[in-house]
């Protein structure tokens, strides 16, 4: 059990802590979303198909761009360890571009 609360964008199986305040909203293809810190916002965005990120009104300049950029290099559900990520749907978008795969 965790001692400190985490942002709503943090997946319950992701053990990583928040990296700061809640500054972005991440939406899925159906407009369901969660607010999060930059760290968990990026991890959530990386795990969504056709996800989008928006800064909250009091977010520091560039927060949504940083989340979007970070998500590009993060594989979906990065907190899962074990089997190698061999399928395009298991790799980051950036890795798929390098390998010529699709996600």
Order of alpha helices (4+ residues) and beta strands (2+ residues): beta-beta-alpha-beta-alpha-alpha
